[in-house]
Amino acid sequence: MFITRKCLSRRTFLRGTGVTLALPFLDAMVPALTAQSKTAANVAPRLSFVYFPHGAIMDKWTPKKEGTGFEFTPILESLKPFRDQINIISGLAHAAADTSAVHSLSPTTWLSGVRPKATQGLDALAGVTADQIAAQKIGQETPLPSMELGTEDRSGMSGSCDRDYGCIYMNAMSWRTPTMPLPIEINPRKAFERMFAVRSQEDASILDAIKAQVSDLQRDMGVKDRSTVSDYVDSIREIEKRIQRAGAGSSPVDPTQTPSPAGIPESYEEHVKMMYDLLVLAYRANITRVSTYMVSRETSNRTYPQLGVPDGHHEISHHQNLPDAIKKNIKIQIYHVGLFAQFLENLRTTPDGAGSLLDNSIVLFGSNMSNSNLHDHFPLPNLLVGKGAGRLKGGRHIKYPDRTPMTNLLLTLLDKAGAPIDVLGDSTGKLADL
């Protein structure tokens, strides 16, 4: 028997005027009749770091039981459907963030474990972050070595944000070098344009530029691949329409606030979801394998009236152990975990090789603060989700010895993602049992 099916490269792109479109993983990208199956087609894990501010109410976050028989706590309840993909990691600390300027240092030390230089200017000095180490090692074969997303950036990269430490530390999670922080993109439209190398498309669909190429490609494909490409194109079109509607001159709900720039939704929830959806799209098309996402900024005083929380988040994060303030913090944390759960569901229902994007991802969800009232950094709330292309087990609450360096977890994740290094910040070695 002879197999004449044409094999596509994983790096196949469709190009039109001002547009470059990567493709999702297809059966046609696996050589016919080789020993290499889709499962073993060198599927590279995606590595994602999702950050939320102001810590957690830890007794409502941390399960009481260790091991596989743990029960989900109130804050983590929405993650029950992903039990077999989750590791809840307890006992970790971040000594690099232990200083009076806790808000400025929390984002910038979370992925490095290096305490930065005290400065309010642009002469910042910090540590290379885990995501950028991964970007250098596993991100060079994708159009974007990494993506840095967020929803808020109100103070730029200069000036004082927290005592002796400048806004440059507050607003940067990713550091390519000790002196080069990477700006966070908060505008979905700009992120989308960067993903697809869009140039001056205004409100035209990027799909118009490559419509004929898509049709030609599908004509030579099998039924399953045609369906995959159609679903992928539909996903792009749906996100594109949402972006075009976002911030298109509409009036803000609160008349005291200025309208959002074009591309940024007026609704915070839609903004968060859109950024998550862009990450799913980027992973699906192999546009990037490494990302960071700050779903809300340290010292954010965003209100959540839809949750019955009209108070500013930062304000009530200093809850002073008052029951009502603690309940409001829990509501906000449940809300953010619920939005994260929707992201995980999208990853789980998106095919990738023989499994799903979630099967082939390593996602760390957490904060670099523990008790927001005390501004401490132990014990940190950490969730690890995904099977890492078969390199991670799940379904456990793993408690490590108290004050184990958080950087030990990062060192372990880099190893699992195919970007091993010996030391990161104050690390003392990789974690066992992962």
C-alpha positions as CSV (number, residue, x, y, z in Angstrom):
1,M,0.0,0.0,0.0
2,F,1.3,3.4,-0.9
3,I,0.5,6.6,1.0
4,T,0.7,9.7,-1.1
5,R,-0.8,12.2,1.3
6,K,1.1,15.4,1.5
7,C,2.5,16.2,4.9
8,L,2.2,19.8,6.1
9,S,4.9,21.4,8.3
10,R,3.8,22.4,11.8
11,R,5.2,25.8,10.8
12,T,2.8,26.2,7.8
13,F,1.4,29.8,7.5
14,L,-1.1,31.4,5.2
15,R,-0.1,34.8,4.2
16,G,-2.2,37.6,2.6
17,T,-1.9,41.4,2.4
18,G,-0.9,42.5,5.9
19,V,-1.8,39.2,7.5
20,T,0.1,36.1,8.6
21,L,-2.1,33.2,9.8
22,A,-0.6,30.2,11.6
23,L,-2.5,26.9,11.5
24,P,-3.7,24.6,14.3
25,F,-2.3,21.1,14.7
26,L,-3.7,18.9,11.9
27,D,-3.5,15.2,11.0
28,A,-1.8,16.2,7.8
29,M,1.1,17.4,9.9
30,V,2.0,13.9,11.0
31,P,3.9,11.8,8.4
32,A,1.9,8.9,7.2
33,L,2.8,5.4,8.3
34,T,5.6,6.4,10.6
35,A,6.3,5.2,14.1
36,Q,5.5,8.7,15.2
37,S,1.9,9.1,16.4
38,K,0.1,12.3,17.2
39,T,0.7,11.6,20.8
40,A,4.4,11.3,20.2
41,A,4.7,14.0,17.6
42,N,7.0,16.0,19.8
43,V,4.1,18.0,21.2
44,A,5.7,20.9,23.0
45,P,4.1,21.9,26.3
46,R,2.6,25.4,26.6
47,L,3.7,27.2,29.7
48,S,1.4,29.8,31.1
49,F,1.6,32.0,34.3
50,V,-1.6,33.6,35.5
51,Y,-1.3,36.2,38.3
52,F,-4.0,37.7,40.5
53,P,-3.3,40.4,43.2
54,H,-3.9,40.8,46.9
55,G,-3.4,37.2,47.9
56,A,-6.1,34.9,49.2
57,I,-8.1,34.0,52.3
58,M,-5.9,31.0,52.8
59,D,-8.2,28.9,55.1
60,K,-10.8,29.1,52.3
61,W,-8.3,28.3,49.7
62,T,-6.2,25.5,51.1
63,P,-7.7,22.0,51.4
64,K,-7.3,20.4,54.9
65,K,-6.4,17.0,53.5
66,E,-3.2,16.3,51.6
67,G,-2.8,13.8,48.7
68,T,-5.5,12.6,46.3
69,G,-8.4,12.6,48.7
70,F,-8.6,16.4,49.3
71,E,-11.9,18.3,49.1
72,F,-12.2,21.5,47.1
73,T,-12.5,24.6,49.3
74,P,-15.1,27.3,48.7
75,I,-12.7,29.5,46.7
76,L,-11.6,26.5,44.5
77,E,-15.1,24.9,44.1
78,S,-15.4,25.9,40.4
79,L,-12.3,23.8,39.6
80,K,-13.9,20.5,40.5
81,P,-14.4,19.4,36.8
82,F,-10.6,19.6,36.4
83,R,-9.6,17.5,39.4
84,D,-7.5,15.0,37.5
85,Q,-5.5,17.9,35.9
86,I,-4.9,19.9,39.1
87,N,-2.1,20.0,41.7
88,I,-2.7,22.4,44.6
89,I,0.7,23.4,45.9
90,S,1.1,24.4,49.5
91,G,4.0,25.4,51.8
92,L,5.9,27.7,49.4
93,A,7.2,31.2,50.2
94,H,8.9,34.1,48.4
95,A,11.6,35.7,50.5
96,A,12.5,38.1,47.6
97,A,9.2,39.9,48.1
98,D,9.6,40.2,51.9
99,T,10.0,44.0,52.3
100,S,7.8,46.9,53.2
101,A,7.1,47.6,49.5
102,V,5.1,44.5,49.1
103,H,2.8,45.6,46.2
104,S,5.6,46.8,43.9
105,L,7.7,43.8,44.4
106,S,5.0,41.1,44.3
107,P,4.6,41.0,40.5
108,T,8.3,41.4,39.6
109,T,9.6,38.8,41.9
110,W,6.9,36.2,41.4
111,L,8.7,34.5,38.5
112,S,12.3,35.4,39.4
113,G,13.0,35.1,43.1
114,V,15.3,38.1,42.9
115,R,14.8,41.2,45.0
116,P,15.2,44.2,42.7
117,K,17.2,47.4,43.2
118,A,15.3,50.1,45.1
119,T,14.7,52.8,42.6
120,Q,11.8,55.0,41.3
121,G,13.5,55.7,38.0
122,L,14.2,53.8,34.8
123,D,17.5,52.4,36.2
124,A,15.7,49.3,37.4
125,L,17.6,46.1,38.1
126,A,15.7,42.8,38.8
127,G,16.0,39.2,37.8
128,V,15.3,37.3,34.6
129,T,12.0,35.6,35.0
130,A,11.1,32.0,34.4
131,D,8.8,32.7,31.4
132,Q,11.7,34.5,29.6
133,I,14.0,31.7,30.3
134,A,11.5,29.4,28.7
135,A,11.0,31.8,25.8
136,Q,14.7,31.6,25.1
137,K,14.7,27.8,25.1
138,I,11.4,26.7,23.7
139,G,9.9,29.9,22.3
140,Q,12.3,30.5,19.4
141,E,10.4,28.2,17.0
142,T,7.2,30.1,17.2
143,P,6.3,33.5,15.7
144,L,6.1,35.1,19.2
145,P,8.6,33.7,21.8
146,S,6.2,34.9,24.5
147,M,3.1,36.9,25.2
148,E,2.6,39.3,28.1
149,L,-1.0,40.2,28.8
150,G,-2.9,42.1,31.4
151,T,-6.0,44.2,32.1
152,E,-4.7,47.2,33.9
153,D,-1.7,49.5,33.6
154,R,-2.5,52.9,35.0
155,S,0.9,54.3,35.9
156,G,3.3,53.4,33.2
157,M,6.9,52.4,33.8
158,S,8.2,55.4,35.8
159,G,7.5,57.2,39.1
160,S,6.9,55.9,42.6
161,C,4.3,53.3,43.1
162,D,5.2,51.8,46.5
163,R,7.7,53.5,48.8
164,D,11.3,53.2,47.4
165,Y,10.3,51.0,44.5
166,G,9.0,52.4,41.3
167,C,6.1,51.6,39.0
168,I,8.4,49.7,36.7
169,Y,8.3,46.9,39.2
170,M,4.6,47.1,39.8
171,N,3.7,46.9,36.1
172,A,6.2,44.2,34.9
173,M,5.9,40.5,35.5
174,S,8.3,39.5,32.8
175,W,12.0,40.5,32.6
176,R,14.0,39.4,29.5
177,T,17.2,40.6,31.2
178,P,17.9,42.1,34.6
179,T,17.5,45.6,33.1
180,M,14.8,44.9,30.5
181,P,11.2,44.5,31.7
182,L,8.6,43.6,29.1
183,P,5.5,45.8,29.0
184,I,2.1,44.2,29.5
185,E,-0.4,44.4,26.7
186,I,-3.8,45.3,28.0
187,N,-5.6,46.0,24.7
188,P,-7.0,42.8,23.0
189,R,-7.0,44.5,19.6
190,K,-3.3,45.2,19.8
191,A,-2.6,41.7,21.1
192,F,-4.7,40.2,18.2
193,E,-2.8,42.3,15.6
194,R,0.5,41.2,17.0
195,M,-0.5,37.5,16.9
196,F,-1.5,37.6,13.3
197,A,1.0,40.3,12.1
198,V,-1.9,42.5,11.0
199,R,-1.0,45.8,9.4
200,S,-3.6,48.6,9.1
201,Q,-6.7,46.4,8.7
202,E,-9.0,48.8,10.4
203,D,-12.4,47.0,10.7
204,A,-11.8,44.6,7.8
205,S,-11.6,40.9,8.8
206,I,-8.1,39.4,8.5
207,L,-9.8,36.3,7.1
208,D,-10.7,38.3,3.9
209,A,-7.1,38.4,3.0
210,I,-6.5,34.7,3.1
211,K,-10.0,33.4,2.2
212,A,-8.9,31.8,-1.1
213,Q,-5.9,30.2,0.6
214,V,-8.1,28.6,3.3
215,S,-10.4,27.1,0.6
216,D,-7.4,25.7,-1.4
217,L,-5.9,24.2,1.7
218,Q,-9.2,22.5,2.8
219,R,-9.8,21.1,-0.7
220,D,-6.8,18.7,-0.3
221,M,-7.5,17.8,3.4
222,G,-9.3,14.9,5.0
223,V,-12.7,15.4,6.6
224,K,-11.3,15.8,10.1
225,D,-8.7,18.4,9.1
226,R,-11.3,20.3,7.2
227,S,-13.5,20.5,10.2
228,T,-10.6,21.5,12.4
229,V,-9.7,24.4,10.1
230,S,-13.3,25.5,9.8
231,D,-13.7,25.5,13.6
232,Y,-10.4,27.4,14.0
233,V,-11.4,30.1,11.4
234,D,-14.8,30.4,13.1
235,S,-13.0,31.0,16.4
236,I,-10.8,33.8,14.9
237,R,-13.9,35.4,13.3
238,E,-15.8,35.3,16.6
239,I,-13.0,36.9,18.6
240,E,-12.4,39.4,15.8
241,K,-16.0,40.6,16.0
242,R,-15.9,41.0,19.8
243,I,-12.7,43.1,19.5
244,Q,-14.2,45.3,16.8
245,R,-17.2,45.9,19.1
246,A,-15.1,46.6,22.1
247,G,-14.6,50.2,23.1
248,A,-15.9,51.5,19.8
249,G,-16.9,54.9,21.1
250,S,-19.5,53.6,23.5
251,S,-20.1,55.5,26.8
252,P,-18.8,54.0,30.0
253,V,-21.3,52.6,32.5
254,D,-19.9,54.9,35.1
255,P,-20.2,58.5,33.7
256,T,-17.3,59.7,35.9
257,Q,-14.9,57.4,34.0
258,T,-13.5,58.0,30.6
259,P,-14.4,55.7,27.7
260,S,-12.2,52.7,27.1
261,P,-9.8,52.9,24.1
262,A,-10.8,51.1,21.0
263,G,-10.3,47.4,21.4
264,I,-10.8,47.3,25.2
265,P,-14.3,46.2,26.4
266,E,-16.2,48.4,28.8
267,S,-17.0,45.2,30.8
268,Y,-14.1,44.0,33.0
269,E,-15.4,40.5,32.8
270,E,-15.5,40.5,29.0
271,H,-12.0,42.0,29.0
272,V,-10.6,39.2,31.1
273,K,-12.4,36.5,29.1
274,M,-11.2,38.0,25.8
275,M,-7.6,37.9,26.9
276,Y,-8.0,34.3,28.0
277,D,-9.6,33.5,24.6
278,L,-6.7,35.1,22.8
279,L,-4.3,32.8,24.8
280,V,-6.3,29.7,23.7
281,L,-6.1,30.9,20.1
282,A,-2.4,31.6,20.3
283,Y,-1.7,28.2,21.8
284,R,-3.9,26.4,19.3
285,A,-2.1,28.0,16.3
286,N,1.3,27.5,17.9
287,I,1.8,31.3,17.7
288,T,3.5,31.1,21.1
289,R,4.2,28.5,23.8
290,V,4.9,30.9,26.7
291,S,2.7,33.5,28.3
292,T,2.1,35.6,31.3
293,Y,-1.2,37.2,32.2
294,M,-1.9,39.6,35.1
295,V,-5.7,39.5,35.4
296,S,-5.7,42.5,37.8
297,R,-3.0,44.8,39.0
298,E,-1.6,45.0,42.5
299,T,-3.2,47.9,44.4
300,S,-6.1,47.8,42.0
301,N,-9.1,49.4,43.6
302,R,-11.6,47.9,41.1
303,T,-15.0,47.4,42.5
304,Y,-17.2,44.4,41.9
305,P,-20.8,45.6,42.3
306,Q,-22.1,42.6,40.3
307,L,-20.8,40.4,43.2
308,G,-22.3,42.7,45.9
309,V,-18.8,44.2,46.5
310,P,-19.0,48.0,45.9
311,D,-15.8,48.4,47.9
312,G,-12.4,48.9,46.1
313,H,-10.4,45.6,46.0
314,H,-7.2,47.0,47.5
315,E,-9.2,48.8,50.1
316,I,-10.9,45.7,51.4
317,S,-7.8,43.5,51.0
318,H,-6.8,45.3,54.2
319,H,-9.7,43.4,55.9
320,Q,-8.5,43.8,59.5
321,N,-10.0,40.4,60.2
322,L,-13.5,41.9,59.9
323,P,-15.9,39.1,58.9
324,D,-17.8,41.3,56.3
325,A,-14.6,42.4,54.6
326,I,-13.2,38.8,54.6
327,K,-16.5,37.6,52.9
328,K,-16.1,40.3,50.3
329,N,-12.5,39.2,49.6
330,I,-13.7,35.6,49.2
331,K,-16.3,36.6,46.7
332,I,-13.7,38.3,44.6
333,Q,-11.4,35.3,44.8
334,I,-14.2,32.9,43.9
335,Y,-15.0,35.1,40.9
336,H,-11.5,35.1,39.6
337,V,-11.1,31.4,40.0
338,G,-14.4,31.0,38.1
339,L,-13.1,33.0,35.2
340,F,-9.9,30.9,35.2
341,A,-12.0,27.8,35.2
342,Q,-13.7,29.0,32.0
343,F,-10.2,29.4,30.5
344,L,-9.3,25.8,31.5
345,E,-12.6,24.5,29.9
346,N,-11.7,26.2,26.6
347,L,-8.2,24.6,26.8
348,R,-9.8,21.2,27.6
349,T,-12.3,21.3,24.7
350,T,-9.7,22.5,22.1
351,P,-8.1,19.5,20.4
352,D,-4.3,19.3,20.2
353,G,-2.7,16.2,18.7
354,A,-4.2,13.1,20.3
355,G,-5.4,15.1,23.4
356,S,-6.4,18.7,24.2
357,L,-4.6,21.9,24.8
358,L,-5.0,21.4,28.5
359,D,-3.4,18.0,28.2
360,N,-0.4,19.7,26.6
361,S,-0.2,22.7,28.9
362,I,1.4,23.7,32.2
363,V,-0.5,26.5,33.8
364,L,0.5,28.1,37.1
365,F,-2.3,30.2,38.7
366,G,-1.4,32.1,41.8
367,S,-0.4,35.3,43.7
368,N,2.8,36.5,45.3
369,M,0.9,37.5,48.4
370,S,-0.7,35.3,51.0
371,N,-2.6,37.2,53.7
372,S,-3.3,40.6,52.2
373,N,-4.1,42.1,55.6
374,L,-0.5,41.2,56.8
375,H,1.1,41.7,53.3
376,D,3.0,38.5,53.9
377,H,4.4,36.0,51.4
378,F,3.8,32.7,53.1
379,P,2.0,30.4,52.5
380,L,1.5,31.3,48.9
381,P,-1.7,30.3,47.0
382,N,-0.6,28.2,44.0
383,L,-2.5,26.0,41.5
384,L,-0.8,23.9,38.9
385,V,-3.0,22.7,36.1
386,G,-2.5,20.6,33.0
387,K,-0.6,17.4,32.1
388,G,2.3,19.0,30.4
389,A,2.2,16.6,27.4
390,G,2.4,13.7,29.8
391,R,5.1,15.2,32.1
392,L,2.8,16.0,35.0
393,K,0.5,14.0,37.2
394,G,-2.6,15.6,38.7
395,G,-5.4,15.2,41.2
396,R,-3.4,16.1,44.3
397,H,-2.9,18.5,47.1
398,I,0.9,18.5,47.7
399,K,2.2,20.1,50.9
400,Y,5.9,20.9,50.9
401,P,7.9,21.8,54.0
402,D,7.0,25.3,55.3
403,R,8.8,28.1,53.5
404,T,10.1,26.0,50.6
405,P,11.3,28.6,48.1
406,M,8.7,29.3,45.4
407,T,11.5,29.3,42.9
408,N,11.9,25.5,43.5
409,L,8.5,25.2,41.8
410,L,9.5,27.4,39.0
411,L,12.7,25.4,38.5
412,T,10.6,22.3,38.3
413,L,8.2,23.7,35.8
414,L,11.0,24.9,33.5
415,D,12.4,21.4,33.6
416,K,9.0,19.9,32.7
417,A,8.5,22.4,29.9
418,G,11.9,21.4,28.3
419,A,13.8,24.5,29.4
420,P,15.9,23.1,32.3
421,I,18.3,25.3,34.3
422,D,20.2,24.7,37.5
423,V,19.3,27.7,39.6
424,L,16.7,30.4,39.6
425,G,16.8,33.2,42.2
426,D,16.9,31.7,45.7
427,S,16.1,28.1,44.6
428,T,17.6,25.1,46.4
429,G,16.5,22.4,43.9
430,K,13.6,20.9,42.0
431,L,10.5,19.8,43.8
432,A,9.8,16.1,44.2
433,D,6.4,14.4,43.4
434,L,5.5,16.6,40.4
